[in-house]
C-alpha cells in the first residue's frame, strides 16, 4: 500500500485527528460512518475521504486520478467492479470534453486489473504495451473529443 495518500483534510479535521491521537494513515482502518464520527463530518464528506483513501491505495494511482473518479460519480472500487477499462476511459474523456494523455488509459487498465486481482505489483506503465496493441487494432471512437487535455481551462497557465 502507498505510504502517502492525499485526503484534502481541513485544518479543523486535522486538529480533530490530532486531539484524538489518530494519524491520517490510520483513517484507512475505519469504516465511513466511523470516519464521519471521528471528524464530525457529514456522511457525504466521510464518503469522499474514504473514496480518496481507497482509490489512492492502488499503487501508482494518485490523488488526481482518485478525484477524477469521484467527479464521475464513483466512490468505491466495488462500484467499478466488472467495468471495462476502455469504456471507463472513453467515458472519462467525454466527461472531461478532451482527449487524455495515454497514461490515463493505462491507469484505467491498472484500476480494473487491480480490482479483479488485488495484485499490488503492477503499476500503470505495465499496461502501456497492452494499450498500444489495443489502439493499433481498434483505434479510437469517432466521437472522441478533439481538444487535448492540456488545453482545458483548468490546465491553462
DSSP file (Angstrom, degrees, kcal/mol; ACC not computed):
  #  RESIDUE AA STRUCTURE BP1 BP2  ACC     N-H-->O    O-->H-N    N-H-->O    O-->H-N    TCO  KAPPA ALPHA  PHI   PSI    X-CA   Y-CA   Z-CA
    1    1 A X              0   0    0      0, 0.0    57,-0.1     0, 0.0    56,-0.1   0.000 360.0 360.0 360.0 149.0    0.0    0.0    0.0
    2    2 A X        -     0   0    0     55,-0.4     3,-0.1    54,-0.2    57,-0.0  -0.257 360.0-147.2 -61.7 149.4    1.1    3.6   -0.7
    3    3 A X  S    S+     0   0    0      1,-0.2     2,-0.6     0, 0.0    -1,-0.1   0.812  83.6  49.0 -86.5 -33.0    2.7    5.5    2.2
    4    4 A X        +     0   0    0     52,-0.1     2,-0.5     2,-0.0    -1,-0.2  -0.934  61.4 173.1-118.0 117.1    1.3    8.9    1.2
    5    5 A X        -     0   0    0     -2,-0.6     2,-0.5    -3,-0.1    48,-0.1  -0.987  25.6-138.2-123.2 127.9   -2.3    9.5    0.5
    6    6 A X        +     0   0    0     -2,-0.5    50,-0.1    46,-0.1    -2,-0.0  -0.744  25.3 172.2 -88.4 123.9   -3.7   13.0   -0.1
    7    7 A X        -     0   0    0     -2,-0.5    -1,-0.1     2,-0.1    45,-0.1   0.493  39.2-127.6-112.9  -6.0   -7.0   13.4    1.6
    8    8 A X        +     0   0    0      1,-0.2     2,-0.2    44,-0.1    -2,-0.1   0.889  43.6 178.3  59.7  39.8   -7.8   17.2    1.3
    9    9 A X        -     0   0    0      1,-0.1    -1,-0.2     2,-0.0     2,-0.1  -0.484  25.2-124.0 -75.0 143.7   -8.4   17.4    5.1
   10   10 A X     >  -     0   0    0     -2,-0.2     4,-2.3     1,-0.1     5,-0.2  -0.351  26.5-107.0 -77.1 166.2   -9.3   20.8    6.5
   11   11 A X  H  > S+     0   0    0      1,-0.2     4,-2.2     2,-0.2     5,-0.2   0.902 122.9  52.5 -59.7 -41.2   -7.3   22.3    9.3
   12   12 A X  H  > S+     0   0    0      1,-0.2     4,-2.3     2,-0.2    -1,-0.2   0.908 108.5  49.6 -63.0 -42.2  -10.2   21.6   11.7
   13   13 A X  H  > S+     0   0    0      1,-0.2     4,-2.2     2,-0.2    -1,-0.2   0.898 110.4  50.1 -64.8 -39.6  -10.2   17.9   10.6
   14   14 A X  H  X S+     0   0    0     -4,-2.3     4,-2.4     1,-0.2    -1,-0.2   0.899 110.4  50.4 -64.6 -39.4   -6.5   17.6   11.1
   15   15 A X  H  X S+     0   0    0     -4,-2.2     4,-2.7     2,-0.2    -2,-0.2   0.885 108.3  52.6 -65.9 -38.4   -6.8   19.1   14.6
   16   16 A X  H  X S+     0   0    0     -4,-2.3     4,-1.6     2,-0.2    -2,-0.2   0.923 110.0  48.4 -61.9 -44.0   -9.6   16.7   15.5
   17   17 A X  H  <>S+     0   0    0     -4,-2.2     5,-2.7     1,-0.2     3,-0.2   0.935 112.2  49.0 -60.5 -45.9   -7.4   13.8   14.4
   18   18 A X  H ><5S+     0   0    0     -4,-2.4     3,-1.4     1,-0.2    -2,-0.2   0.913 109.4  51.3 -61.2 -43.5   -4.5   15.1   16.5
   19   19 A X  H 3<5S+     0   0    0     -4,-2.7    -1,-0.2     1,-0.3    -2,-0.2   0.800 113.5  45.2 -65.7 -27.2   -6.7   15.6   19.5
   20   20 A X  T 3<5S-     0   0    0     -4,-1.6    -1,-0.3    -3,-0.2    -2,-0.2   0.327 112.9-120.9 -96.9   6.5   -7.9   12.0   19.2
   21   21 A X  T < 5 +     0   0    0     -3,-1.4     2,-0.5    -4,-0.2    -3,-0.2   0.888  64.5 142.6  55.3  44.0   -4.4   10.8   18.6
   22   22 A X      < -     0   0    0     -5,-2.7    -1,-0.2    -6,-0.1     2,-0.2  -0.970  44.4-139.4-116.3 124.2   -5.3    9.3   15.3
   23   23 A X    >>  -     0   0    0     -2,-0.5     3,-1.3     1,-0.1     4,-0.6  -0.510  21.5-119.1 -78.4 150.2   -2.8    9.5   12.4
   24   24 A X  G >4 S+     0   0    0      1,-0.3     3,-1.5     2,-0.2     4,-0.3   0.897 115.7  57.7 -54.6 -41.6   -4.0   10.3    9.0
   25   25 A X  G >4 S+     0   0    0      1,-0.3     3,-0.7     2,-0.2    -1,-0.3   0.742  98.7  61.2 -63.5 -22.2   -2.7    7.0    7.8
   26   26 A X  G X4 S+     0   0    0     -3,-1.3     3,-2.0     1,-0.2    -1,-0.3   0.635  79.8  83.9 -80.0 -13.8   -4.9    5.2   10.4
   27   27 A X  G X< S+     0   0    0     -3,-1.5     3,-2.0    -4,-0.6    -1,-0.2   0.801  77.3  69.7 -59.8 -27.5   -8.1    6.5    8.8
   28   28 A X  G <  S+     0   0    0     -3,-0.7    -1,-0.3    -4,-0.3    -2,-0.1   0.742  90.5  63.0 -60.7 -21.9   -8.0    3.6    6.4
   29   29 A X  G <  S+     0   0    0     -3,-2.0     2,-0.3    -4,-0.1    -1,-0.3   0.497  93.3  80.4 -82.2  -3.3   -8.7    1.3    9.3
   30   30 A X  S <  S-     0   0    0     -3,-2.0     2,-0.1    -4,-0.2     0, 0.0  -0.806  78.5-121.7-110.4 146.5  -12.1    3.0    9.9
   31   31 A X    >>  -     0   0    0     -2,-0.3     4,-2.4     1,-0.1     3,-0.6  -0.387  38.5-102.1 -73.2 159.1  -15.5    2.5    8.2
   32   32 A X  H 3> S+     0   0    0      1,-0.3     4,-2.4     2,-0.2     5,-0.2   0.865 123.0  52.0 -54.1 -39.7  -17.1    5.6    6.6
   33   33 A X  H 3> S+     0   0    0      1,-0.2     4,-1.7     2,-0.2    -1,-0.3   0.857 110.3  49.3 -67.7 -31.6  -19.5    6.0    9.5
   34   34 A X  H <> S+     0   0    0     -3,-0.6     4,-2.9     2,-0.2    -2,-0.2   0.887 109.3  51.6 -71.2 -39.1  -16.6    5.9   12.0
   35   35 A X  H  X S+     0   0    0     -4,-2.4     4,-2.4     2,-0.2     6,-0.2   0.917 108.8  52.0 -61.6 -42.8  -14.7    8.5    9.9
   36   36 A X  H  X>S+     0   0    0     -4,-2.4     5,-2.6    -5,-0.2     4,-0.6   0.913 112.5  45.2 -59.1 -43.3  -17.8   10.7   10.0
   37   37 A X  H ><5S+     0   0    0     -4,-1.7     3,-0.7     3,-0.2    -2,-0.2   0.923 112.5  50.0 -67.1 -45.6  -17.9   10.4   13.7
   38   38 A X  H 3<5S+     0   0    0     -4,-2.9    -2,-0.2     1,-0.2    -1,-0.2   0.891 120.9  35.0 -59.4 -41.4  -14.2   11.0   14.3
   39   39 A X  H 3<5S-     0   0    0     -4,-2.4    -1,-0.2    -5,-0.2    -2,-0.2   0.362 104.1-121.9 -97.9   5.0  -14.2   14.1   12.1
   40   40 A X  T <<5 +     0   0    0     -3,-0.7     2,-0.2    -4,-0.6    -3,-0.2   0.924  66.4 149.3  52.6  44.3  -17.7   15.4   13.0
   41   41 A X      < -     0   0    0     -5,-2.6    -1,-0.2    -6,-0.2    -2,-0.1  -0.673  51.7-103.3-111.6 160.2  -18.3   15.2    9.3
   42   42 A X     >  -     0   0    0     -2,-0.2     4,-2.3    -3,-0.1     5,-0.2  -0.285  37.8-107.2 -71.4 165.3  -21.4   14.5    7.1
   43   43 A X  H  > S+     0   0    0      1,-0.2     4,-2.3     2,-0.2     5,-0.1   0.871 122.1  53.1 -61.6 -36.8  -21.9   11.1    5.5
   44   44 A X  H  > S+     0   0    0      2,-0.2     4,-2.3     1,-0.2    -1,-0.2   0.906 108.3  48.9 -66.6 -41.5  -21.0   12.7    2.2
   45   45 A X  H  > S+     0   0    0      2,-0.2     4,-2.3     1,-0.2    -2,-0.2   0.920 112.5  47.9 -64.2 -43.4  -17.7   14.1    3.5
   46   46 A X  H  X S+     0   0    0     -4,-2.3     4,-2.7     1,-0.2     5,-0.2   0.890 109.6  53.9 -63.8 -39.5  -16.8   10.7    5.0
   47   47 A X  H  X S+     0   0    0     -4,-2.3     4,-2.4     2,-0.2    -2,-0.2   0.922 109.2  48.4 -59.1 -44.8  -17.7    9.0    1.7
   48   48 A X  H  X S+     0   0    0     -4,-2.3     4,-2.6     2,-0.2    -2,-0.2   0.922 112.1  48.2 -62.3 -45.5  -15.3   11.4   -0.1
   49   49 A X  H  X S+     0   0    0     -4,-2.3     4,-2.1     1,-0.2    -2,-0.2   0.918 112.9  48.1 -63.1 -43.6  -12.5   10.8    2.3
   50   50 A X  H  X S+     0   0    0     -4,-2.7     4,-2.9     2,-0.2    -1,-0.2   0.887 110.6  51.6 -65.0 -38.2  -12.9    7.1    2.1
   51   51 A X  H  X S+     0   0    0     -4,-2.4     4,-2.9     2,-0.2     5,-0.3   0.931 108.7  50.6 -63.5 -45.1  -13.0    7.2   -1.7
   52   52 A X  H  X S+     0   0    0     -4,-2.6     4,-1.9     1,-0.2    -2,-0.2   0.912 114.1  45.4 -58.8 -41.9   -9.8    9.2   -1.8
   53   53 A X  H  X S+     0   0    0     -4,-2.1     4,-1.0    -5,-0.2    -2,-0.2   0.940 114.8  46.5 -66.7 -46.7   -8.2    6.6    0.5
   54   54 A X  H  < S+     0   0    0     -4,-2.9     3,-0.5     1,-0.2     4,-0.3   0.933 115.5  43.8 -64.5 -47.2   -9.5    3.6   -1.4
   55   55 A X  H >< S+     0   0    0     -4,-2.9     3,-1.2     1,-0.2    -1,-0.2   0.900 114.7  49.1 -67.0 -40.3   -8.6    4.8   -4.9
   56   56 A X  H 3< S+     0   0    0     -4,-1.9    -1,-0.2    -5,-0.3   -54,-0.2   0.612  93.3  76.5 -76.5 -10.0   -5.1    6.1   -3.9
   57   57 A X  T 3< S+     0   0    0     -4,-1.0     2,-0.5    -3,-0.5   -55,-0.4   0.664  74.2  94.0 -72.5 -13.6   -4.3    2.8   -2.1
   58   58 A X  S X  S-     0   0    0     -3,-1.2     3,-2.1    -4,-0.3    62,-0.1  -0.685  94.9-103.5 -78.4 124.7   -3.8    1.3   -5.6
   59   59 A X  T 3  S+     0   0    0     -2,-0.5    65,-0.2     1,-0.3     3,-0.1  -0.233 100.1   7.6 -54.6 132.4   -0.1    1.6   -6.3
   60   60 A X  T 3  S+     0   0    0      1,-0.2     2,-0.6    -4,-0.2    -1,-0.3   0.409  98.3 113.5  75.0   5.5    0.8    4.4   -8.8
   61   61 A X    <   -     0   0    0     -3,-2.1    -1,-0.2    -5,-0.2    -3,-0.1  -0.927  51.9-166.8-103.7 122.6   -2.7    5.9   -8.9
   62   62 A X     >  -     0   0    0     -2,-0.6     4,-2.3    -3,-0.1     5,-0.2  -0.175  35.2 -80.1-103.4-169.2   -2.7    9.3   -7.3
   63   63 A X  H  > S+     0   0    0      1,-0.2     4,-2.9     2,-0.2     5,-0.2   0.886 121.9  52.9 -59.2 -46.0   -4.9   12.0   -5.9
   64   64 A X  H  > S+     0   0    0      1,-0.2     4,-2.3     2,-0.2    -1,-0.2   0.906 110.6  47.6 -62.3 -41.2   -5.8   13.5   -9.3
   65   65 A X  H  > S+     0   0    0      2,-0.2     4,-2.1     1,-0.2    -1,-0.2   0.924 112.9  49.2 -64.4 -43.5   -6.9   10.1  -10.7
   66   66 A X  H  X S+     0   0    0     -4,-2.3     4,-2.1     1,-0.2    -2,-0.2   0.924 111.0  50.0 -60.2 -45.2   -8.9    9.5   -7.5
   67   67 A X  H  X S+     0   0    0     -4,-2.9     4,-2.6     1,-0.2    -1,-0.2   0.898 108.4  52.5 -62.7 -41.3  -10.6   12.9   -7.7
   68   68 A X  H  X S+     0   0    0     -4,-2.3     4,-1.1     2,-0.2    -1,-0.2   0.892 107.7  51.9 -62.9 -39.3  -11.5   12.3  -11.4
   69   69 A X  H ><>S+     0   0    0     -4,-2.1     5,-2.3     1,-0.2     3,-0.5   0.929 111.7  46.8 -60.8 -44.1  -13.2    9.0  -10.5
   70   70 A X  H ><5S+     0   0    0     -4,-2.1     3,-1.9     1,-0.2    -2,-0.2   0.887 106.0  57.8 -65.7 -39.1  -15.2   10.8   -7.8
   71   71 A X  H 3<5S+     0   0    0     -4,-2.6    -1,-0.2     1,-0.3    -2,-0.2   0.764 105.7  52.2 -62.3 -23.5  -16.1   13.6  -10.2
   72   72 A X  T <<5S-     0   0    0     -4,-1.1    -1,-0.3    -3,-0.5    -2,-0.2   0.407 129.0 -97.9 -92.0   1.0  -17.6   10.9  -12.4
   73   73 A X  T < 5S+     0   0    0     -3,-1.9     2,-0.4     1,-0.3    -3,-0.2   0.611  79.9 132.1  96.8  13.0  -19.7    9.6   -9.5
   74   74 A X      < +     0   0    0     -5,-2.3    -1,-0.3    -6,-0.1    -2,-0.1  -0.845  17.9 162.6-100.7 134.4  -17.5    6.7   -8.3
   75   75 A X        +     0   0    0     -2,-0.4     2,-0.3     1,-0.2   -21,-0.1   0.323  61.4  32.2-131.4   4.6  -16.8    6.3   -4.6
   76   76 A X  S  > S-     0   0    0      1,-0.1     4,-0.7   -22,-0.1     3,-0.3  -0.992  70.4-120.6-157.6 156.5  -15.6    2.8   -4.2
   77   77 A X  H >> S+     0   0    0     -2,-0.3     3,-0.8     1,-0.2     4,-0.7   0.832 112.2  65.1 -65.0 -31.7  -13.8    0.0   -6.0
   78   78 A X  H >4 S+     0   0    0      1,-0.3     3,-0.8     2,-0.2    -1,-0.2   0.878  96.4  55.7 -59.8 -38.1  -16.9   -2.1   -5.7
   79   79 A X  H 34 S+     0   0    0     -3,-0.3    -1,-0.3     1,-0.2    -2,-0.2   0.786 110.6  45.9 -63.3 -26.9  -18.8    0.3   -8.0
   80   80 A X  H X< S+     0   0    0     -3,-0.8     3,-2.0    -4,-0.7    -1,-0.2   0.494  82.3 124.8 -96.0  -5.3  -16.1   -0.2  -10.6
   81   81 A X  T << S+     0   0    0     -3,-0.8     3,-0.1    -4,-0.7    31,-0.1  -0.323  80.1  11.9 -60.5 132.0  -16.0   -4.0  -10.4
   82   82 A X  T 3  S+     0   0    0      1,-0.3    -1,-0.3    30,-0.2     2,-0.1   0.396  93.7 137.5  83.3  -3.4  -16.6   -5.7  -13.7
   83   83 A X    <   -     0   0    0     -3,-2.0     2,-0.4     1,-0.1    -1,-0.3  -0.438  57.6-116.8 -76.0 150.9  -16.2   -2.4  -15.7
   84   84 A X     >  -     0   0    0      1,-0.1     4,-2.4    -2,-0.1     5,-0.2  -0.751  14.1-142.3 -87.2 128.7  -14.3   -2.4  -18.9
   85   85 A X  H  > S+     0   0    0     -2,-0.4     4,-2.3     1,-0.2     5,-0.1   0.852 100.6  52.7 -62.8 -33.6  -11.2   -0.2  -18.8
   86   86 A X  H  > S+     0   0    0      2,-0.2     4,-2.6     1,-0.2    -1,-0.2   0.926 111.0  46.3 -67.4 -43.9  -11.7    1.0  -22.4
   87   87 A X  H  > S+     0   0    0      2,-0.2     4,-2.4     1,-0.2    -2,-0.2   0.894 112.2  51.2 -64.9 -39.2  -15.3    2.1  -21.7
   88   88 A X  H  X S+     0   0    0     -4,-2.4     4,-2.2     2,-0.2    -2,-0.2   0.911 111.2  48.6 -62.4 -41.6  -14.2    3.8  -18.5
   89   89 A X  H  X S+     0   0    0     -4,-2.3     4,-2.4     2,-0.2    -2,-0.2   0.925 111.1  48.6 -65.5 -45.0  -11.5    5.7  -20.4
   90   90 A X  H  X S+     0   0    0     -4,-2.6     4,-2.2     1,-0.2    -1,-0.2   0.912 111.9  49.9 -62.0 -41.1  -13.9    6.8  -23.2
   91   91 A X  H  X S+     0   0    0     -4,-2.4     4,-2.6     1,-0.2    -1,-0.2   0.888 108.9  53.3 -63.5 -38.7  -16.4    7.9  -20.5
   92   92 A X  H  X S+     0   0    0     -4,-2.2     4,-2.5     2,-0.2     5,-0.2   0.937 108.6  48.5 -61.3 -47.2  -13.7    9.9  -18.8
   93   93 A X  H  X>S+     0   0    0     -4,-2.4     4,-2.3     1,-0.2     5,-1.3   0.910 112.8  47.8 -62.4 -41.1  -12.7   11.7  -22.0
   94   94 A X  H  <5S+     0   0    0     -4,-2.2    -1,-0.2     2,-0.2    -2,-0.2   0.911 110.7  52.4 -64.3 -40.9  -16.3   12.5  -22.7
   95   95 A X  H  <5S+     0   0    0     -4,-2.6    -2,-0.2     1,-0.2    -1,-0.2   0.907 115.8  40.4 -59.8 -42.5  -16.7   13.7  -19.1
   96   96 A X  H  <5S-     0   0    0     -4,-2.5    -1,-0.2     2,-0.2    -2,-0.2   0.783 102.1-133.2 -77.2 -28.1  -13.7   16.0  -19.5
   97   97 A X  T  <5S+     0   0    0     -4,-2.3    50,-0.3     1,-0.3     2,-0.3   0.718  77.1  77.6  78.0  21.6  -14.6   17.1  -23.0
   98   98 A X  S   <S-     0   0    0     -5,-1.3    -1,-0.3    -6,-0.2    50,-0.2  -0.987  87.1 -99.0-154.3 156.2  -11.0   16.5  -24.1
   99   99 A X  B     -a  148   0A   0     48,-2.9    50,-2.0    -2,-0.3     2,-0.2  -0.569  44.9-133.8 -78.3 149.3   -8.7   13.6  -25.1
  100  100 A X        -     0   0    0     -2,-0.2     5,-0.1    48,-0.2    -1,-0.1  -0.598  23.1 -87.0-105.3 161.0   -6.5   12.5  -22.3
  101  101 A X    >>  -     0   0    0     -2,-0.2     3,-2.0     1,-0.1     4,-0.7  -0.360  44.2-116.2 -56.9 141.0   -2.8   11.6  -22.0
  102  102 A X  H 3> S+     0   0    0      1,-0.3     4,-1.8     2,-0.2     3,-0.4   0.791 112.0  68.2 -56.0 -28.8   -2.3    7.9  -22.9
  103  103 A X  H 3> S+     0   0    0      1,-0.2     4,-1.9     2,-0.2    -1,-0.3   0.782  91.7  61.9 -63.5 -24.1   -1.0    7.2  -19.4
  104  104 A X  H <> S+     0   0    0     -3,-2.0     4,-1.9     2,-0.2    -1,-0.2   0.909 103.0  48.6 -67.1 -41.0   -4.6    7.9  -18.1
  105  105 A X  H  X S+     0   0    0     -4,-0.7     4,-1.9    -3,-0.4    -2,-0.2   0.908 109.6  52.5 -63.6 -40.1   -5.9    5.0  -20.2
  106  106 A X  H  X S+     0   0    0     -4,-1.8     4,-2.3     1,-0.2    -1,-0.2   0.879 106.6  54.5 -60.6 -36.7   -3.1    2.8  -18.8
  107  107 A X  H  X S+     0   0    0     -4,-1.9     4,-2.8     2,-0.2    -1,-0.2   0.881 105.9  50.8 -65.6 -38.8   -4.3    3.9  -15.3
  108  108 A X  H  X S+     0   0    0     -4,-1.9     4,-2.3     2,-0.2     5,-0.2   0.878 109.3  51.7 -65.9 -35.9   -7.8    2.7  -16.1
  109  109 A X  H  X S+     0   0    0     -4,-1.9     4,-2.1     2,-0.2    -2,-0.2   0.915 111.4  46.8 -65.7 -41.9   -6.3   -0.6  -17.2
  110  110 A X  H  X S+     0   0    0     -4,-2.3     4,-3.3     2,-0.2     5,-0.2   0.935 109.8  55.2 -62.5 -45.6   -4.4   -0.9  -13.9
  111  111 A X  H  X S+     0   0    0     -4,-2.8     4,-2.3     1,-0.2    -2,-0.2   0.936 112.0  40.8 -53.6 -52.9   -7.5    0.1  -11.9
  112  112 A X  H  X S+     0   0    0     -4,-2.3     4,-1.7     1,-0.2    -1,-0.2   0.866 115.1  52.4 -69.1 -34.7   -9.7   -2.7  -13.4
  113  113 A X  H  X S+     0   0    0     -4,-2.1     4,-2.3    -5,-0.2     5,-0.4   0.939 110.7  47.9 -62.8 -46.6   -6.8   -5.2  -13.2
  114  114 A X  H  X S+     0   0    0     -4,-3.3     4,-3.1     1,-0.2    -2,-0.2   0.909 108.1  54.5 -62.0 -43.0   -6.3   -4.4   -9.5
  115  115 A X  H  < S+     0   0    0     -4,-2.3    -1,-0.2    -5,-0.2    -2,-0.2   0.891 115.1  40.6 -58.5 -39.5  -10.0   -4.7   -8.7
  116  116 A X  H  < S+     0   0    0     -4,-1.7    -1,-0.2    -5,-0.2    -2,-0.2   0.833 133.3  19.0 -78.5 -33.0  -10.1   -8.2  -10.2
  117  117 A X  H  < S-     0   0    0     -4,-2.3    -3,-0.2    -5,-0.1    -2,-0.2   0.708  78.4-141.2-112.9 -25.5   -6.7   -9.4   -8.9
  118  118 A X     <  +     0   0    0     -4,-3.1     2,-0.7    -5,-0.4    -4,-0.1   0.728  45.0 160.0  59.5  24.0   -5.7   -7.2   -5.9
  119  119 A X    >   -     0   0    0     -6,-0.3     3,-0.6     1,-0.1    -1,-0.2  -0.685  23.9-173.6 -77.8 112.8   -2.1   -7.6   -7.4
  120  120 A X  T 3   +     0   0    0     -2,-0.7    -1,-0.1     1,-0.2    -6,-0.0   0.387  68.4  81.5 -89.0   3.1   -0.1   -4.7   -5.9
  121  121 A X  T 3  S+     0   0    0      2,-0.0     2,-0.2   -62,-0.0    -1,-0.2   0.672  76.6  83.7 -83.5 -16.6    3.0   -5.5   -8.0
  122  122 A X    <   -     0   0    0     -3,-0.6     2,-0.3   -12,-0.1   -63,-0.1  -0.582  56.6-166.6 -91.4 150.8    1.7   -3.7  -11.2
  123  123 A X    >   -     0   0    0     -2,-0.2     3,-1.9   -63,-0.1     4,-0.2  -0.816  40.8 -96.7-124.6 167.5    1.9    0.0  -12.0
  124  124 A X  G >  S+     0   0    0      1,-0.3     3,-1.8    -2,-0.3   -15,-0.1   0.850 120.2  60.7 -56.8 -36.1    0.1    2.0  -14.7
  125  125 A X  G >  S+     0   0    0      1,-0.3     3,-1.1     2,-0.2     4,-0.3   0.646  87.4  73.6 -70.6 -12.9    3.1    1.8  -17.1
  126  126 A X  G <  S+     0   0    0     -3,-1.9    -1,-0.3     1,-0.2     4,-0.2   0.599  95.9  53.3 -70.9  -9.5    2.9   -2.0  -17.1
  127  127 A X  G <> S+     0   0    0     -3,-1.8     4,-2.3    -4,-0.2    -1,-0.2   0.317  78.6  97.1-107.2   6.1   -0.2   -1.6  -19.2
  128  128 A X  H <> S+     0   0    0     -3,-1.1     4,-2.7     2,-0.2     5,-0.2   0.924  84.8  47.0 -63.2 -46.7    1.3    0.6  -21.9
  129  129 A X  H  > S+     0   0    0     -4,-0.3     4,-2.5     1,-0.2     5,-0.2   0.897 111.5  52.0 -64.1 -39.6    2.0   -2.2  -24.4
  130  130 A X  H  > S+     0   0    0     -4,-0.2     4,-2.3     2,-0.2    -1,-0.2   0.929 111.9  46.6 -60.7 -45.5   -1.5   -3.6  -23.9
  131  131 A X  H  X S+     0   0    0     -4,-2.3     4,-3.0     2,-0.2     5,-0.2   0.931 111.8  50.4 -62.3 -46.4   -3.0   -0.2  -24.6
  132  132 A X  H  X S+     0   0    0     -4,-2.7     4,-2.3     1,-0.2    -1,-0.2   0.907 111.5  48.0 -60.4 -42.3   -0.8    0.3  -27.7
  133  133 A X  H  X S+     0   0    0     -4,-2.5     4,-1.6     2,-0.2    -1,-0.2   0.915 113.0  48.6 -64.8 -42.6   -1.8   -3.1  -29.1
  134  134 A X  H  X S+     0   0    0     -4,-2.3     4,-3.1    -5,-0.2     5,-0.5   0.941 113.2  46.2 -62.5 -47.7   -5.4   -2.4  -28.5
  135  135 A X  H  X S+     0   0    0     -4,-3.0     4,-2.0     1,-0.2    -1,-0.2   0.860 109.0  55.4 -66.6 -35.1   -5.3    1.1  -30.1
  136  136 A X  H  < S+     0   0    0     -4,-2.3    -1,-0.2    -5,-0.2    -2,-0.2   0.875 117.4  36.9 -62.5 -35.9   -3.4   -0.3  -33.1
  137  137 A X  H  < S+     0   0    0     -4,-1.6    -2,-0.2    -5,-0.2    -1,-0.2   0.887 135.6  16.9 -83.1 -41.8   -6.1   -2.8  -33.7
  138  138 A X  H  < S-     0   0    0     -4,-3.1    -3,-0.2     1,-0.2    -2,-0.2   0.617  83.2-161.4-112.6 -16.6   -9.2   -0.8  -32.8
  139  139 A X     <  -     0   0    0     -4,-2.0     2,-0.3    -5,-0.5    -1,-0.2  -0.288  40.6 -51.5  65.6-154.3   -8.3    2.9  -32.8
  140  140 A X        -     0   0    0      1,-0.1     4,-0.0     4,-0.0     2,-0.0  -0.785  61.7 -87.9-117.0 160.5  -10.5    5.4  -31.0
  141  141 A X    >   -     0   0    0     -2,-0.3     3,-1.5     1,-0.1    -1,-0.1  -0.318  33.9-121.6 -65.8 152.1  -14.2    6.1  -31.2
  142  142 A X  T 3  S+     0   0    0      1,-0.3    -1,-0.1    -2,-0.0    -2,-0.0   0.747 111.4  55.8 -67.2 -22.9  -15.4    8.5  -33.9
  143  143 A X  T 3  S+     0   0    0      2,-0.0    -1,-0.3     3,-0.0     2,-0.1   0.169  76.0 136.6 -96.4  19.1  -17.0   10.7  -31.2
  144  144 A X    <   -     0   0    0     -3,-1.5   -45,-0.1     1,-0.1   -54,-0.0  -0.408  66.7 -98.5 -63.4 138.4  -13.7   11.1  -29.2
  145  145 A X        -     0   0    0    -47,-0.2   -47,-0.1     1,-0.1    -1,-0.1  -0.231  26.5-149.5 -56.1 148.7  -13.2   14.7  -28.1
  146  146 A X        +     0   0    0    -49,-0.2     2,-0.3   -48,-0.1    -1,-0.1   0.686  69.8  87.4 -96.4 -20.9  -10.8   16.7  -30.4
  147  147 A X  S    S-     0   0    0    -50,-0.3   -48,-2.9     1,-0.1     2,-0.1  -0.615  79.6-123.0 -81.1 136.0   -9.3   19.1  -27.8
  148  148 A X  B >   -a   99   0A   0     -2,-0.3     3,-1.9   -50,-0.2     4,-0.2  -0.492  20.9-116.6 -76.4 151.4   -6.3   17.8  -25.9
  149  149 A X  G >  S+     0   0    0    -50,-2.0     3,-1.8     1,-0.3     6,-0.2   0.824 110.9  63.3 -55.7 -36.3   -6.5   17.7  -22.1
  150  150 A X  G 3  S+     0   0    0      1,-0.3    -1,-0.3     4,-0.1   -50,-0.1   0.596  96.2  60.0 -72.5  -7.9   -3.7   20.3  -21.7
  151  151 A X  G <  S+     0   0    0     -3,-1.9    -1,-0.3     5,-0.1    -2,-0.2   0.447  79.4 113.5 -94.4  -1.7   -5.8   22.9  -23.4
  152  152 A X  S X> S-     0   0    0     -3,-1.8     3,-1.8    -4,-0.2     4,-0.8  -0.382  80.7-114.9 -67.5 150.1   -8.6   22.7  -20.9
  153  153 A X  G >4 S+     0   0    0      1,-0.3     3,-0.9     2,-0.2    -1,-0.1   0.842 113.1  61.3 -54.9 -38.5   -9.0   25.8  -18.7
  154  154 A X  G 34 S+     0   0    0      1,-0.3    -1,-0.3     3,-0.0    -4,-0.1   0.700 110.2  41.7 -67.6 -15.8   -8.0   24.0  -15.5
  155  155 A X  G <4 S+     0   0    0     -3,-1.8    -1,-0.3    -6,-0.2    -2,-0.2   0.499  88.2 113.9-104.9  -6.4   -4.6   23.3  -17.0
  156  156 A X    <<        0   0    0     -3,-0.9    -5,-0.1    -4,-0.8    -3,-0.0  -0.374 360.0 360.0 -66.4 142.0   -4.1   26.8  -18.7
  157  157 A X              0   0    0     -2,-0.1    -1,-0.1     0, 0.0    -4,-0.0   0.406 360.0 360.0-106.7 360.0   -1.3   28.8  -17.2
